Amino acid sequence: MTDPTIHPFERVGQAAKQLQETGRYVAQAFSQSFCLMVGLPSYEAYVEHRLQTHPDEPVMSYEAFFKERQEARYGGRGKGGGCC
């Protein structure tokens, strides 16, 4: 049952805010799923892992992280390219 002391427009505002938060969550989940499907690593997850498990070691910049992940995935430094 709804609270009679809350004005109907306030309920609409609350519903709109909840819908916005849900939409933001769905968009973030979709984005993360897409990145995982195509093999893009998460820099944020890397930074969180490094800070939690290796706090005394430096954290790579985003550019260095991206380059290292690309080389690991596609081969780099003269390793040849890909699987073929």
Secondary structure, DSSP 4 states (H G I P E B T S, - for coil): ---TTS-HHHHHHHHHHHHHHHHHHHHHHHHHHHHHHHT---HHHHHHHHHHH-TTS----HHHHHHHHHHHHH--TTS-SS--
